[in-house]
Amino acid sequence: MDSEPEGVHLLVRENLADDQRTDAELGRVVQLRLETDEQPTNESIQTDSELKKKMVVKWDNLEVRNGLVYRRLNSPKPSTPTMLQLLLPGCRVSEVLRLCHTGTVG
């Protein structure tokens, strides 16, 4: 599964990857997921935020593609394809909302 999810272009991929790694909430989990396939132990995350703990619980659904981390959403219906949801850094939320509500996308 090395193909690029639709909508993530080369020009923004590197900046997004940097933003994921430095995000206050996502950064630590993203960094760990980029470094290893092994799920962190409960002891190693016990002082982390609830969001980080929830992401670690779903570790097997975190997928790396071209340096970006996504959450894999498996469909309950075999005929519906698996979707990937980009872990969106907080600094990108306003930009994505604006893009969704303007132009030909919204």
Helices and strands as residue ranges (DSSP letters): H 10-22, H 27-35, H 42-45, H 50-57, G 59-61, E 62-65, E 68-73, E 83-86, G 90-92, H 93-100
